[in-house]
Amino acid sequence: MDKEGKLFNIAKRYLVGGVDSPVRSFNYVGIKPLMIKAGKGARIYDYGNHKYIDYVLSWGVAILGHAHPQVIKSIQQKLDSGISFGTTNETEIELAKEIAQAIPLIKKIRFVSSGTEAVMGAVRLARAYTGRDKIIKFSHSYHGHADYLLAQAGSGLATLQIPSSAGVPKDFIKHTTVVPYSDIGALEEIFKQNNGQIAAVLVEPIGGNYGVLPPDLAFLKKIRILTKKHNTLVIFDEVITGFRFRYGVVCQNFGITPDLICLGKIIGGGLPIGAYGGSEKIMNNLAPVGKVYQASTFSGNPIVMQAGLSTLKIIKKQKDNYQKITDLNKYLCVNLKKIAQTYAVSLELIYYGSMFSFKFQAREQFVKFYRLMFENGIFFAPSEFESNFLSFAHTKNDIENTLSAARKAFKIMEK
Ligand SMILES: *Cc1c(COP(=O)(O)O)cnc(C)c1O
C-alpha cells in the first residue's frame, strides 16, 4: 500500500472518518481523501509526492498561493517573541487599522478565531441592538456551524444530502427563518408576518457554499430597503468574499451598505481567524463597553495577526492581480465549457471574479470528470457544491495545463 493509503488507515483509527471536517472525506467523489503534505504557490504535494494544481486553496484562504516567502518569514520572526499571551498586542492593533482603512464602514472590529464565531458574534450583537430575536437567512447559504444557523445549510450538508444536522433542537432554530434567495415576494411576506420582530437579515453577498452564486443586486438592494424600513440590521457574511475580489469587501462594489460585516479566511493569512465589525454605535454594545458578552482565549493571537497583516500588505501592493485572476478565471471557464462541448459533454461553469463552480447534467458526470482531473494532477473542490478559487500565484501556464488535462478527461468521457 502507498504512503497515503497507510496514513489514511491510521487516520481512520483516531479521527472520525479519518478527517476533521466532512467535505475532507471526498465521499462525494468516492475516492480516498487527498492528504496534503506541502504547498508552494499554486501547487500542492501529497505524501506520495504527487503534484497538483490547487483550485481549493484551503477553501479560499490562500489568495497569495501557498507559503508566500514574505508571509512565512514574518511568522517565523514573530514566533521568537512567543506564541500566545491572551492580551492585546501591537500587531492586532495594526491589523485592525489596516482593515478599517480598507473598509471604511468598519469603524470598530472584534477579532475571533473562526468565521463561525464571527457570525455568532454579529448575530448576538444584532439581537441585542434591536432587542429582537428573529433572524432571516437564505436557502443554500452557509454561515458556519452554530446550531441556529444549521437550518437548511449549504455545502457540507448538501454533500451529505441531509437537510439539517442531527443534534440541533427544534427550539434552537425557531427564531431562524430560511427564505429562498432572490425571492423578493417571500422576503416581503416574512417581514409582514413578523412585523417589528426581525433582528437581522444574514446574507452572503456572493454565495460560495452551494457552488458559486453570483450576486443578485436587485435582491440585495431590496434587502437593504426592507431592513431600513423595519429597523432590522443587515449582516453581510463576507467570510469568503472579503479581500477575494478587491482590497476590501465586495459590498463596496455594489454600493450597498450593511450594518455589520463578517470576515474570516483570507484575513488570517492561513491561520485560524474570524472578525466582525461595523459602526461604533452598534459595535460599542459589545463588552467591555456594552452588555453583549463575547470572549475567546485565542482571539487576536499575535502569530495569526502577523500572518494576516503580512498577507494584506502584500495584497495591497499587488492589487492589479485581482484583475489578472478575474481574467484568468474567465479564460479557464469559457474554455472548459468549449472543450466539454467539443466532446458532447454538457457542462455549465458558474463563475464570478476568481471563483467558479461546475454544473454537470448528472452527478456521475461530475464524479467521472473529477477523478480524471485528479489523476492528471488537478485538484478541484471534491463536490459540485463547493467553490473553486484562483490565487495570485496561478499563471496562464497553470490554466493551459488544466485545459489540457480537461481535454483528455472529456475525450474519455465521450466514449
Ligand atoms: C467558511 C465560511 C464560514 C465559516 O468559517 P469557519 O472559519 O469555517 O468557521 C462562514 N461563512 C461563510 C460565508 C464561509 O464561507
The ligand as an SDF file (V2000), in Angstrom:
LIG
                    3D

 15 15  0  0  0  0  0  0  0  0999 V2000
  -16.1390   29.4730    5.7240 C   0  0  0  0  0  0  0  0  0  0  0  0
  -17.3570   30.2660    5.9900 C   0  0  0  0  0  0  0  0  0  0  0  0
  -17.8750   30.4470    7.2810 C   0  0  0  0  0  0  0  0  0  0  0  0
  -17.3240   29.7100    8.4730 C   0  0  0  0  0  0  0  0  0  0  0  0
  -15.9940   29.9880    8.7190 O   0  0  0  0  0  0  0  0  0  0  0  0
  -15.1310   28.9470    9.5990 P   0  0  0  0  0  0  0  0  0  0  0  0
  -13.8000   29.6340    9.7300 O   0  0  0  0  0  0  0  0  0  0  0  0
  -15.0750   27.6800    8.8090 O   0  0  0  0  0  0  0  0  0  0  0  0
  -15.8320   28.7750   10.8870 O   0  0  0  0  0  0  0  0  0  0  0  0
  -18.9350   31.3020    7.4560 C   0  0  0  0  0  0  0  0  0  0  0  0
  -19.4980   31.9380    6.4240 N   0  0  0  0  0  0  0  0  0  0  0  0
  -19.0360   31.7930    5.1620 C   0  0  0  0  0  0  0  0  0  0  0  0
  -19.6690   32.5510    4.0500 C   0  0  0  0  0  0  0  0  0  0  0  0
  -17.9680   30.9380    4.9170 C   0  0  0  0  0  0  0  0  0  0  0  0
  -17.5420   30.7630    3.6660 O   0  0  0  0  0  0  0  0  0  0  0  0
  1  2  1  0
  2  3  1  0
  2 14  2  0
  3  4  1  0
  3 10  2  0
  4  5  1  0
  5  6  1  0
  6  7  2  0
  6  8  1  0
  6  9  1  0
 10 11  1  0
 11 12  2  0
 12 13  1  0
 12 14  1  0
 14 15  1  0
M  END
$$$$
